[in-house]
């Protein structure tokens, strides 16, 4: 998460840093709640089958997020500032 925090705050104008921080915090909380709810719904009544499905979905979403981050997050040279 620190890289995401740095990217979000670094690209937010200074006069809107509070709003940017609040949006980042809210999105983290909502993402966690939705993720837990979805994985819990997948587990449902059959624990082992649901656990496998939940882990598969979480893994696919992680890979998608990694791919999107790699594609769209601007990579800079360290120490270039």
PyMOL Python script that loads the backbone (N, CA, C, O; Angstrom):
from pymol import cmd

cmd.read_pdbstr("""\
ATOM      1  N   UNK A   1       0.784  -1.208   0.000  1.00  0.00           N
ATOM      2  CA  UNK A   1       0.000   0.000   0.000  1.00  0.00           C
ATOM      3  C   UNK A   1       0.833   1.283   0.000  1.00  0.00           C
ATOM      4  O   UNK A   1       0.363   2.290  -0.529  1.00  0.00           O
ATOM      5  N   UNK A   2       2.021   1.300   0.554  1.00  0.00           N
ATOM      6  CA  UNK A   2       2.758   2.563   0.556  1.00  0.00           C
ATOM      7  C   UNK A   2       3.004   3.126  -0.838  1.00  0.00           C
ATOM      8  O   UNK A   2       2.985   4.345  -1.011  1.00  0.00           O
ATOM      9  N   UNK A   3       3.235   2.277  -1.837  1.00  0.00           N
ATOM     10  CA  UNK A   3       3.454   2.785  -3.194  1.00  0.00           C
ATOM     11  C   UNK A   3       2.186   3.444  -3.733  1.00  0.00           C
ATOM     12  O   UNK A   3       2.251   4.478  -4.398  1.00  0.00           O
ATOM     13  N   UNK A   4       1.030   2.840  -3.442  1.00  0.00           N
ATOM     14  CA  UNK A   4      -0.234   3.426  -3.887  1.00  0.00           C
ATOM     15  C   UNK A   4      -0.475   4.755  -3.174  1.00  0.00           C
ATOM     16  O   UNK A   4      -0.928   5.719  -3.792  1.00  0.00           O
ATOM     17  N   UNK A   5      -0.180   4.807  -1.897  1.00  0.00           N
ATOM     18  CA  UNK A   5      -0.346   6.049  -1.142  1.00  0.00           C
ATOM     19  C   UNK A   5       0.549   7.136  -1.708  1.00  0.00           C
ATOM     20  O   UNK A   5       0.119   8.273  -1.900  1.00  0.00           O
ATOM     21  N   UNK A   6       1.789   6.781  -1.973  1.00  0.00           N
ATOM     22  CA  UNK A   6       2.727   7.751  -2.534  1.00  0.00           C
ATOM     23  C   UNK A   6       2.253   8.249  -3.897  1.00  0.00           C
ATOM     24  O   UNK A   6       2.305   9.448  -4.169  1.00  0.00           O
ATOM     25  N   UNK A   7       1.795   7.343  -4.749  1.00  0.00           N
ATOM     26  CA  UNK A   7       1.337   7.731  -6.084  1.00  0.00           C
ATOM     27  C   UNK A   7       0.115   8.640  -6.003  1.00  0.00           C
ATOM     28  O   UNK A   7       0.020   9.625  -6.736  1.00  0.00           O
ATOM     29  N   UNK A   8      -0.818   8.311  -5.116  1.00  0.00           N
ATOM     30  CA  UNK A   8      -2.041   9.106  -5.009  1.00  0.00           C
ATOM     31  C   UNK A   8      -1.757  10.492  -4.440  1.00  0.00           C
ATOM     32  O   UNK A   8      -2.255  11.487  -4.967  1.00  0.00           O
ATOM     33  N   UNK A   9      -0.978  10.569  -3.392  1.00  0.00           N
ATOM     34  CA  UNK A   9      -0.709  11.855  -2.750  1.00  0.00           C
ATOM     35  C   UNK A   9       0.262  12.694  -3.585  1.00  0.00           C
ATOM     36  O   UNK A   9       0.129  13.916  -3.643  1.00  0.00           O
ATOM     37  N   UNK A  10       1.228  12.052  -4.225  1.00  0.00           N
ATOM     38  CA  UNK A  10       2.210  12.777  -5.021  1.00  0.00           C
ATOM     39  C   UNK A  10       1.577  13.469  -6.229  1.00  0.00           C
ATOM     40  O   UNK A  10       2.047  14.522  -6.659  1.00  0.00           O
ATOM     41  N   UNK A  11       0.511  12.877  -6.777  1.00  0.00           N
ATOM     42  CA  UNK A  11      -0.129  13.449  -7.959  1.00  0.00           C
ATOM     43  C   UNK A  11      -1.354  14.300  -7.620  1.00  0.00           C
ATOM     44  O   UNK A  11      -2.106  14.697  -8.511  1.00  0.00           O
ATOM     45  N   UNK A  12      -1.549  14.576  -6.334  1.00  0.00           N
ATOM     46  CA  UNK A  12      -2.651  15.425  -5.898  1.00  0.00           C
ATOM     47  C   UNK A  12      -2.108  16.840  -5.678  1.00  0.00           C
ATOM     48  O   UNK A  12      -1.072  17.007  -5.035  1.00  0.00           O
ATOM     49  N   UNK A  13      -2.800  17.864  -6.207  1.00  0.00           N
ATOM     50  CA  UNK A  13      -2.341  19.235  -5.948  1.00  0.00           C
ATOM     51  C   UNK A  13      -2.279  19.517  -4.443  1.00  0.00           C
ATOM     52  O   UNK A  13      -3.105  19.013  -3.682  1.00  0.00           O
ATOM     53  N   UNK A  14      -1.309  20.313  -4.018  1.00  0.00           N
ATOM     54  CA  UNK A  14      -1.102  20.565  -2.581  1.00  0.00           C
ATOM     55  C   UNK A  14      -2.321  21.157  -1.900  1.00  0.00           C
ATOM     56  O   UNK A  14      -2.594  20.852  -0.738  1.00  0.00           O
ATOM     57  N   UNK A  15      -3.063  22.008  -2.619  1.00  0.00           N
ATOM     58  CA  UNK A  15      -4.238  22.623  -1.996  1.00  0.00           C
ATOM     59  C   UNK A  15      -5.390  21.631  -1.819  1.00  0.00           C
ATOM     60  O   UNK A  15      -6.375  21.945  -1.151  1.00  0.00           O
ATOM     61  N   UNK A  16      -5.277  20.436  -2.412  1.00  0.00           N
ATOM     62  CA  UNK A  16      -6.319  19.407  -2.279  1.00  0.00           C
ATOM     63  C   UNK A  16      -5.780  18.136  -1.627  1.00  0.00           C
ATOM     64  O   UNK A  16      -6.359  17.062  -1.792  1.00  0.00           O
ATOM     65  N   UNK A  17      -4.702  18.247  -0.907  1.00  0.00           N
ATOM     66  CA  UNK A  17      -4.079  17.072  -0.284  1.00  0.00           C
ATOM     67  C   UNK A  17      -5.018  16.398   0.717  1.00  0.00           C
ATOM     68  O   UNK A  17      -5.048  15.171   0.806  1.00  0.00           O
ATOM     69  N   UNK A  18      -5.775  17.181   1.461  1.00  0.00           N
ATOM     70  CA  UNK A  18      -6.715  16.605   2.427  1.00  0.00           C
ATOM     71  C   UNK A  18      -7.806  15.804   1.752  1.00  0.00           C
ATOM     72  O   UNK A  18      -8.170  14.723   2.217  1.00  0.00           O
ATOM     73  N   UNK A  19      -8.328  16.330   0.658  1.00  0.00           N
ATOM     74  CA  UNK A  19      -9.371  15.623  -0.088  1.00  0.00           C
ATOM     75  C   UNK A  19      -8.795  14.344  -0.695  1.00  0.00           C
ATOM     76  O   UNK A  19      -9.432  13.291  -0.658  1.00  0.00           O
ATOM     77  N   UNK A  20      -7.588  14.441  -1.254  1.00  0.00           N
ATOM     78  CA  UNK A  20      -6.957  13.259  -1.841  1.00  0.00           C
ATOM     79  C   UNK A  20      -6.727  12.168  -0.808  1.00  0.00           C
ATOM     80  O   UNK A  20      -6.964  10.990  -1.077  1.00  0.00           O
ATOM     81  N   UNK A  21      -6.267  12.560   0.373  1.00  0.00           N
ATOM     82  CA  UNK A  21      -6.047  11.600   1.449  1.00  0.00           C
ATOM     83  C   UNK A  21      -7.359  10.957   1.889  1.00  0.00           C
ATOM     84  O   UNK A  21      -7.407   9.752   2.133  1.00  0.00           O
ATOM     85  N   UNK A  22      -8.411  11.743   1.991  1.00  0.00           N
ATOM     86  CA  UNK A  22      -9.716  11.220   2.405  1.00  0.00           C
ATOM     87  C   UNK A  22     -10.276  10.245   1.376  1.00  0.00           C
ATOM     88  O   UNK A  22     -10.822   9.203   1.737  1.00  0.00           O
ATOM     89  N   UNK A  23     -10.141  10.582   0.095  1.00  0.00           N
ATOM     90  CA  UNK A  23     -10.641   9.691  -0.960  1.00  0.00           C
ATOM     91  C   UNK A  23      -9.851   8.383  -0.954  1.00  0.00           C
ATOM     92  O   UNK A  23     -10.436   7.310  -1.104  1.00  0.00           O
ATOM     93  N   UNK A  24      -8.546   8.458  -0.784  1.00  0.00           N
ATOM     94  CA  UNK A  24      -7.724   7.251  -0.727  1.00  0.00           C
ATOM     95  C   UNK A  24      -8.122   6.375   0.454  1.00  0.00           C
ATOM     96  O   UNK A  24      -8.266   5.161   0.306  1.00  0.00           O
ATOM     97  N   UNK A  25      -8.301   6.978   1.620  1.00  0.00           N
ATOM     98  CA  UNK A  25      -8.695   6.232   2.813  1.00  0.00           C
ATOM     99  C   UNK A  25     -10.066   5.589   2.633  1.00  0.00           C
ATOM    100  O   UNK A  25     -10.254   4.421   2.974  1.00  0.00           O
ATOM    101  N   UNK A  26     -11.027   6.348   2.096  1.00  0.00           N
ATOM    102  CA  UNK A  26     -12.372   5.809   1.889  1.00  0.00           C
ATOM    103  C   UNK A  26     -12.350   4.665   0.880  1.00  0.00           C
ATOM    104  O   UNK A  26     -13.040   3.663   1.069  1.00  0.00           O
ATOM    105  N   UNK A  27     -11.567   4.801  -0.186  1.00  0.00           N
ATOM    106  CA  UNK A  27     -11.520   3.735  -1.190  1.00  0.00           C
ATOM    107  C   UNK A  27     -10.887   2.469  -0.620  1.00  0.00           C
ATOM    108  O   UNK A  27     -11.297   1.362  -0.969  1.00  0.00           O
ATOM    109  N   UNK A  28      -9.902   2.621   0.244  1.00  0.00           N
ATOM    110  CA  UNK A  28      -9.314   1.448   0.908  1.00  0.00           C
ATOM    111  C   UNK A  28     -10.346   0.733   1.769  1.00  0.00           C
ATOM    112  O   UNK A  28     -10.462  -0.491   1.729  1.00  0.00           O
ATOM    113  N   UNK A  29     -11.098   1.513   2.551  1.00  0.00           N
ATOM    114  CA  UNK A  29     -12.092   0.916   3.434  1.00  0.00           C
ATOM    115  C   UNK A  29     -13.204   0.230   2.646  1.00  0.00           C
ATOM    116  O   UNK A  29     -13.599  -0.890   2.969  1.00  0.00           O
ATOM    117  N   UNK A  30     -13.703   0.900   1.620  1.00  0.00           N
ATOM    118  CA  UNK A  30     -14.774   0.311   0.806  1.00  0.00           C
ATOM    119  C   UNK A  30     -14.263  -0.937   0.103  1.00  0.00           C
ATOM    120  O   UNK A  30     -14.967  -1.946   0.046  1.00  0.00           O
ATOM    121  N   UNK A  31     -13.051  -0.882  -0.432  1.00  0.00           N
ATOM    122  CA  UNK A  31     -12.482  -2.046  -1.099  1.00  0.00           C
ATOM    123  C   UNK A  31     -12.359  -3.239  -0.174  1.00  0.00           C
ATOM    124  O   UNK A  31     -12.655  -4.368  -0.563  1.00  0.00           O
ATOM    125  N   UNK A  32     -11.920  -2.989   1.051  1.00  0.00           N
ATOM    126  CA  UNK A  32     -11.812  -4.074   2.016  1.00  0.00           C
ATOM    127  C   UNK A  32     -13.155  -4.680   2.370  1.00  0.00           C
ATOM    128  O   UNK A  32     -13.289  -5.901   2.447  1.00  0.00           O
ATOM    129  N   UNK A  33     -14.148  -3.835   2.584  1.00  0.00           N
ATOM    130  CA  UNK A  33     -15.480  -4.320   2.940  1.00  0.00           C
ATOM    131  C   UNK A  33     -16.090  -5.112   1.788  1.00  0.00           C
ATOM    132  O   UNK A  33     -16.636  -6.195   1.998  1.00  0.00           O
ATOM    133  N   UNK A  34     -16.001  -4.577   0.576  1.00  0.00           N
ATOM    134  CA  UNK A  34     -16.567  -5.269  -0.583  1.00  0.00           C
ATOM    135  C   UNK A  34     -15.833  -6.581  -0.832  1.00  0.00           C
ATOM    136  O   UNK A  34     -16.458  -7.595  -1.143  1.00  0.00           O
ATOM    137  N   UNK A  35     -14.512  -6.565  -0.697  1.00  0.00           N
ATOM    138  CA  UNK A  35     -13.747  -7.792  -0.898  1.00  0.00           C
ATOM    139  C   UNK A  35     -14.116  -8.875   0.092  1.00  0.00           C
ATOM    140  O   UNK A  35     -14.294 -10.032  -0.291  1.00  0.00           O
ATOM    141  N   UNK A  36     -14.234  -8.519   1.360  1.00  0.00           N
ATOM    142  CA  UNK A  36     -14.607  -9.503   2.378  1.00  0.00           C
ATOM    143  C   UNK A  36     -16.020 -10.010   2.130  1.00  0.00           C
ATOM    144  O   UNK A  36     -16.283 -11.203   2.284  1.00  0.00           O
ATOM    145  N   UNK A  37     -16.934  -9.120   1.748  1.00  0.00           N
ATOM    146  CA  UNK A  37     -18.314  -9.535   1.484  1.00  0.00           C
ATOM    147  C   UNK A  37     -18.380 -10.492   0.296  1.00  0.00           C
ATOM    148  O   UNK A  37     -19.089 -11.497   0.347  1.00  0.00           O
ATOM    149  N   UNK A  38     -17.643 -10.182  -0.774  1.00  0.00           N
ATOM    150  CA  UNK A  38     -17.664 -11.053  -1.947  1.00  0.00           C
ATOM    151  C   UNK A  38     -17.044 -12.413  -1.662  1.00  0.00           C
ATOM    152  O   UNK A  38     -17.588 -13.443  -2.060  1.00  0.00           O
ATOM    153  N   UNK A  39     -15.910 -12.416  -0.974  1.00  0.00           N
ATOM    154  CA  UNK A  39     -15.289 -13.690  -0.638  1.00  0.00           C
ATOM    155  C   UNK A  39     -16.173 -14.498   0.312  1.00  0.00           C
ATOM    156  O   UNK A  39     -16.268 -15.719   0.184  1.00  0.00           O
ATOM    157  N   UNK A  40     -16.814 -13.828   1.257  1.00  0.00           N
ATOM    158  CA  UNK A  40     -17.738 -14.518   2.155  1.00  0.00           C
ATOM    159  C   UNK A  40     -18.930 -15.095   1.422  1.00  0.00           C
ATOM    160  O   UNK A  40     -19.386 -16.193   1.743  1.00  0.00           O
ATOM    161  N   UNK A  41     -19.445 -14.358   0.428  1.00  0.00           N
ATOM    162  CA  UNK A  41     -20.569 -14.856  -0.366  1.00  0.00           C
ATOM    163  C   UNK A  41     -20.153 -16.069  -1.196  1.00  0.00           C
ATOM    164  O   UNK A  41     -20.940 -16.998  -1.378  1.00  0.00           O
ATOM    165  N   UNK A  42     -18.928 -16.061  -1.694  1.00  0.00           N
ATOM    166  CA  UNK A  42     -18.449 -17.201  -2.461  1.00  0.00           C
ATOM    167  C   UNK A  42     -18.271 -18.443  -1.592  1.00  0.00           C
ATOM    168  O   UNK A  42     -18.514 -19.564  -2.039  1.00  0.00           O
ATOM    169  N   UNK A  43     -17.846 -18.233  -0.349  1.00  0.00           N
ATOM    170  CA  UNK A  43     -17.661 -19.371   0.549  1.00  0.00           C
ATOM    171  C   UNK A  43     -19.005 -20.012   0.855  1.00  0.00           C
ATOM    172  O   UNK A  43     -19.142 -21.235   0.822  1.00  0.00           O
ATOM    173  N   UNK A  44     -20.002 -19.174   1.155  1.00  0.00           N
ATOM    174  CA  UNK A  44     -21.363 -19.660   1.357  1.00  0.00           C
ATOM    175  C   UNK A  44     -21.461 -20.868   2.257  1.00  0.00           C
ATOM    176  O   UNK A  44     -20.918 -20.874   3.361  1.00  0.00           O
ATOM    177  N   UNK A  45     -22.151 -21.892   1.789  1.00  0.00           N
ATOM    178  CA  UNK A  45     -22.399 -23.079   2.600  1.00  0.00           C
ATOM    179  C   UNK A  45     -21.338 -24.155   2.452  1.00  0.00           C
ATOM    180  O   UNK A  45     -21.216 -25.009   3.330  1.00  0.00           O
ATOM    181  N   UNK A  46     -20.584 -24.147   1.398  1.00  0.00           N
ATOM    182  CA  UNK A  46     -19.576 -25.183   1.154  1.00  0.00           C
ATOM    183  C   UNK A  46     -18.201 -24.563   1.343  1.00  0.00           C
ATOM    184  O   UNK A  46     -17.673 -23.899   0.451  1.00  0.00           O
ATOM    185  N   UNK A  47     -17.639 -24.788   2.506  1.00  0.00           N
ATOM    186  CA  UNK A  47     -16.432 -24.067   2.900  1.00  0.00           C
ATOM    187  C   UNK A  47     -15.259 -24.307   1.951  1.00  0.00           C
ATOM    188  O   UNK A  47     -14.673 -23.349   1.447  1.00  0.00           O
ATOM    189  N   UNK A  48     -14.913 -25.551   1.702  1.00  0.00           N
ATOM    190  CA  UNK A  48     -13.721 -25.847   0.906  1.00  0.00           C
ATOM    191  C   UNK A  48     -13.890 -25.389  -0.535  1.00  0.00           C
ATOM    192  O   UNK A  48     -12.999 -24.745  -1.090  1.00  0.00           O
ATOM    193  N   UNK A  49     -15.024 -25.715  -1.147  1.00  0.00           N
ATOM    194  CA  UNK A  49     -15.280 -25.284  -2.526  1.00  0.00           C
ATOM    195  C   UNK A  49     -15.308 -23.763  -2.591  1.00  0.00           C
ATOM    196  O   UNK A  49     -14.716 -23.162  -3.487  1.00  0.00           O
ATOM    197  N   UNK A  50     -15.993 -23.150  -1.645  1.00  0.00           N
ATOM    198  CA  UNK A  50     -16.065 -21.697  -1.605  1.00  0.00           C
ATOM    199  C   UNK A  50     -14.719 -21.043  -1.363  1.00  0.00           C
ATOM    200  O   UNK A  50     -14.419 -19.997  -1.938  1.00  0.00           O
ATOM    201  N   UNK A  51     -13.909 -21.654  -0.515  1.00  0.00           N
ATOM    202  CA  UNK A  51     -12.574 -21.114  -0.241  1.00  0.00           C
ATOM    203  C   UNK A  51     -11.721 -21.153  -1.507  1.00  0.00           C
ATOM    204  O   UNK A  51     -11.008 -20.196  -1.808  1.00  0.00           O
ATOM    205  N   UNK A  52     -11.792 -22.239  -2.235  1.00  0.00           N
ATOM    206  CA  UNK A  52     -11.028 -22.336  -3.488  1.00  0.00           C
ATOM    207  C   UNK A  52     -11.505 -21.294  -4.489  1.00  0.00           C
ATOM    208  O   UNK A  52     -10.695 -20.640  -5.146  1.00  0.00           O
ATOM    209  N   UNK A  53     -12.800 -21.141  -4.603  1.00  0.00           N
ATOM    210  CA  UNK A  53     -13.339 -20.125  -5.513  1.00  0.00           C
ATOM    211  C   UNK A  53     -12.936 -18.723  -5.074  1.00  0.00           C
ATOM    212  O   UNK A  53     -12.537 -17.899  -5.896  1.00  0.00           O
ATOM    213  N   UNK A  54     -13.041 -18.461  -3.788  1.00  0.00           N
ATOM    214  CA  UNK A  54     -12.671 -17.149  -3.260  1.00  0.00           C
ATOM    215  C   UNK A  54     -11.210 -16.828  -3.494  1.00  0.00           C
ATOM    216  O   UNK A  54     -10.873 -15.708  -3.875  1.00  0.00           O
ATOM    217  N   UNK A  55     -10.346 -17.794  -3.270  1.00  0.00           N
ATOM    218  CA  UNK A  55      -8.916 -17.571  -3.492  1.00  0.00           C
ATOM    219  C   UNK A  55      -8.618 -17.389  -4.983  1.00  0.00           C
ATOM    220  O   UNK A  55      -7.763 -16.584  -5.354  1.00  0.00           O
ATOM    221  N   UNK A  56      -9.320 -18.134  -5.827  1.00  0.00           N
ATOM    222  CA  UNK A  56      -9.142 -17.973  -7.271  1.00  0.00           C
ATOM    223  C   UNK A  56      -9.553 -16.571  -7.715  1.00  0.00           C
ATOM    224  O   UNK A  56      -8.837 -15.915  -8.473  1.00  0.00           O
ATOM    225  N   UNK A  57     -10.708 -16.120  -7.237  1.00  0.00           N
ATOM    226  CA  UNK A  57     -11.176 -14.772  -7.578  1.00  0.00           C
ATOM    227  C   UNK A  57     -10.208 -13.721  -7.056  1.00  0.00           C
ATOM    228  O   UNK A  57      -9.874 -12.776  -7.770  1.00  0.00           O
ATOM    229  N   UNK A  58      -9.755 -13.879  -5.816  1.00  0.00           N
ATOM    230  CA  UNK A  58      -8.805 -12.917  -5.245  1.00  0.00           C
ATOM    231  C   UNK A  58      -7.501 -12.904  -6.034  1.00  0.00           C
ATOM    232  O   UNK A  58      -6.931 -11.839  -6.272  1.00  0.00           O
ATOM    233  N   UNK A  59      -7.026 -14.072  -6.438  1.00  0.00           N
ATOM    234  CA  UNK A  59      -5.801 -14.146  -7.229  1.00  0.00           C
ATOM    235  C   UNK A  59      -5.937 -13.489  -8.592  1.00  0.00           C
ATOM    236  O   UNK A  59      -5.044 -12.769  -9.038  1.00  0.00           O
ATOM    237  N   UNK A  60      -7.066 -13.744  -9.251  1.00  0.00           N
ATOM    238  CA  UNK A  60      -7.306 -13.132 -10.565  1.00  0.00           C
ATOM    239  C   UNK A  60      -7.393 -11.612 -10.434  1.00  0.00           C
ATOM    240  O   UNK A  60      -6.818 -10.883 -11.243  1.00  0.00           O
ATOM    241  N   UNK A  61      -8.111 -11.137  -9.419  1.00  0.00           N
ATOM    242  CA  UNK A  61      -8.229  -9.689  -9.213  1.00  0.00           C
ATOM    243  C   UNK A  61      -6.874  -9.068  -8.882  1.00  0.00           C
ATOM    244  O   UNK A  61      -6.573  -7.960  -9.326  1.00  0.00           O
ATOM    245  N   UNK A  62      -6.054  -9.780  -8.101  1.00  0.00           N
ATOM    246  CA  UNK A  62      -4.716  -9.288  -7.792  1.00  0.00           C
ATOM    247  C   UNK A  62      -3.875  -9.163  -9.059  1.00  0.00           C
ATOM    248  O   UNK A  62      -3.187  -8.162  -9.257  1.00  0.00           O
ATOM    249  N   UNK A  63      -3.933 -10.177  -9.912  1.00  0.00           N
ATOM    250  CA  UNK A  63      -3.171 -10.129 -11.156  1.00  0.00           C
ATOM    251  C   UNK A  63      -3.671  -9.018 -12.078  1.00  0.00           C
ATOM    252  O   UNK A  63      -2.875  -8.339 -12.726  1.00  0.00           O
ATOM    253  N   UNK A  64      -4.986  -8.838 -12.134  1.00  0.00           N
ATOM    254  CA  UNK A  64      -5.537  -7.757 -12.952  1.00  0.00           C
ATOM    255  C   UNK A  64      -5.075  -6.396 -12.428  1.00  0.00           C
ATOM    256  O   UNK A  64      -4.671  -5.530 -13.204  1.00  0.00           O
ATOM    257  N   UNK A  65      -5.137  -6.217 -11.116  1.00  0.00           N
ATOM    258  CA  UNK A  65      -4.687  -4.963 -10.513  1.00  0.00           C
ATOM    259  C   UNK A  65      -3.206  -4.722 -10.738  1.00  0.00           C
ATOM    260  O   UNK A  65      -2.783  -3.593 -10.984  1.00  0.00           O
ATOM    261  N   UNK A  66      -2.417  -5.788 -10.655  1.00  0.00           N
ATOM    262  CA  UNK A  66      -0.981  -5.653 -10.912  1.00  0.00           C
ATOM    263  C   UNK A  66      -0.719  -5.245 -12.352  1.00  0.00           C
ATOM    264  O   UNK A  66       0.117  -4.384 -12.622  1.00  0.00           O
ATOM    265  N   UNK A  67      -1.443  -5.872 -13.279  1.00  0.00           N
ATOM    266  CA  UNK A  67      -1.280  -5.529 -14.690  1.00  0.00           C
ATOM    267  C   UNK A  67      -1.693  -4.106 -14.986  1.00  0.00           C
ATOM    268  O   UNK A  67      -1.012  -3.399 -15.729  1.00  0.00           O
ATOM    269  N   UNK A  68      -2.811  -3.677 -14.409  1.00  0.00           N
ATOM    270  CA  UNK A  68      -3.275  -2.305 -14.620  1.00  0.00           C
ATOM    271  C   UNK A  68      -2.295  -1.297 -14.015  1.00  0.00           C
ATOM    272  O   UNK A  68      -2.023  -0.252 -14.606  1.00  0.00           O
ATOM    273  N   UNK A  69      -1.772  -1.619 -12.839  1.00  0.00           N
ATOM    274  CA  UNK A  69      -0.798  -0.725 -12.213  1.00  0.00           C
ATOM    275  C   UNK A  69       0.457  -0.632 -13.055  1.00  0.00           C
ATOM    276  O   UNK A  69       0.987   0.459 -13.264  1.00  0.00           O
ATOM    277  N   UNK A  70       0.939  -1.767 -13.542  1.00  0.00           N
ATOM    278  CA  UNK A  70       2.147  -1.770 -14.357  1.00  0.00           C
ATOM    279  C   UNK A  70       1.939  -0.961 -15.628  1.00  0.00           C
ATOM    280  O   UNK A  70       2.851  -0.277 -16.093  1.00  0.00           O
ATOM    281  N   UNK A  71       0.736  -1.042 -16.188  1.00  0.00           N
ATOM    282  CA  UNK A  71       0.453  -0.357 -17.452  1.00  0.00           C
ATOM    283  C   UNK A  71       0.243   1.148 -17.267  1.00  0.00           C
ATOM    284  O   UNK A  71       0.727   1.940 -18.075  1.00  0.00           O
ATOM    285  N   UNK A  72      -0.469   1.548 -16.219  1.00  0.00           N
ATOM    286  CA  UNK A  72      -0.918   2.928 -16.125  1.00  0.00           C
ATOM    287  C   UNK A  72      -0.201   3.790 -15.093  1.00  0.00           C
ATOM    288  O   UNK A  72      -0.296   5.015 -15.169  1.00  0.00           O
ATOM    289  N   UNK A  73       0.509   3.211 -14.138  1.00  0.00           N
ATOM    290  CA  UNK A  73       1.198   4.009 -13.134  1.00  0.00           C
ATOM    291  C   UNK A  73       2.512   4.499 -13.725  1.00  0.00           C
ATOM    292  O   UNK A  73       3.310   3.724 -14.253  1.00  0.00           O
ATOM    293  N   UNK A  74       2.709   5.781 -13.623  1.00  0.00           N
ATOM    294  CA  UNK A  74       3.913   6.406 -14.179  1.00  0.00           C
ATOM    295  C   UNK A  74       5.125   6.006 -13.356  1.00  0.00           C
ATOM    296  O   UNK A  74       5.146   6.163 -12.135  1.00  0.00           O
ATOM    297  N   UNK A  75       6.127   5.490 -14.040  1.00  0.00           N
ATOM    298  CA  UNK A  75       7.358   5.071 -13.372  1.00  0.00           C
ATOM    299  C   UNK A  75       8.413   6.153 -13.580  1.00  0.00           C
ATOM    300  O   UNK A  75       8.696   6.555 -14.709  1.00  0.00           O
ATOM    301  N   UNK A  76       8.982   6.611 -12.485  1.00  0.00           N
ATOM    302  CA  UNK A  76      10.009   7.640 -12.550  1.00  0.00           C
ATOM    303  C   UNK A  76      11.360   7.092 -12.150  1.00  0.00           C
ATOM    304  O   UNK A  76      11.456   5.996 -11.596  1.00  0.00           O
ATOM    305  N   UNK A  77      12.374   7.830 -12.422  1.00  0.00           N
ATOM    306  CA  UNK A  77      13.725   7.439 -12.026  1.00  0.00           C
ATOM    307  C   UNK A  77      13.951   7.922 -10.600  1.00  0.00           C
ATOM    308  O   UNK A  77      13.689   9.084 -10.289  1.00  0.00           O
ATOM    309  N   UNK A  78      14.429   7.054  -9.747  1.00  0.00           N
ATOM    310  CA  UNK A  78      14.655   7.425  -8.346  1.00  0.00           C
ATOM    311  C   UNK A  78      15.758   8.466  -8.257  1.00  0.00           C
ATOM    312  O   UNK A  78      16.793   8.359  -8.915  1.00  0.00           O
ATOM    313  N   UNK A  79      15.518   9.462  -7.440  1.00  0.00           N
ATOM    314  CA  UNK A  79      16.508  10.512  -7.227  1.00  0.00           C
ATOM    315  C   UNK A  79      16.572  11.538  -8.328  1.00  0.00           C
ATOM    316  O   UNK A  79      17.504  12.343  -8.353  1.00  0.00           O
ATOM    317  N   UNK A  80      15.615  11.545  -9.245  1.00  0.00           N
ATOM    318  CA  UNK A  80      15.655  12.469 -10.366  1.00  0.00           C
ATOM    319  C   UNK A  80      15.092  13.842 -10.021  1.00  0.00           C
ATOM    320  O   UNK A  80      15.164  14.757 -10.840  1.00  0.00           O
ATOM    321  N   UNK A  81      14.534  14.001  -8.827  1.00  0.00           N
ATOM    322  CA  UNK A  81      13.915  15.280  -8.453  1.00  0.00           C
ATOM    323  C   UNK A  81      14.920  16.278  -8.173  1.00  0.00           C
ATOM    324  O   UNK A  81      14.586  17.416  -7.842  1.00  0.00           O
TER     325      UNK A  81
END
""", "prot")
cmd.dss("prot")
cmd.show_as("cartoon", "prot")
cmd.util.cbc("prot")
cmd.orient("prot")
